[in-house]
Amino acid sequence: MRISILPHARRRMEERGIREDEVRATLERPDVEYRGSAGRVVAERMPPGRSLATKVIYNPGLEGERVVVTVERGRPSRR
């Protein structure tokens, strides 16, 4: 899977202490994925030992590429 991380998302990763390997793991093995706004997709994963889920918001690209728009931590979705 090809992953492109936009500069805005990299800043959010740094601010929120989210490592690139955590973003990759969330995209490769999400606990849940659902539609976000503006045609985006939210991949969500609960990392071991954490109380908040990692949420990676991305635009689907060509040939399965994931273009990461932003990342955040939050309560796990009930979806």
Summary of the structure (lengths in Angstrom):
residues: 79
radius of gyration: 11.5
end to end distance: 24.4
largest distance: 34.2
contacts: 211
relative contact order: 0.27
helix: 32%
strand: 37%
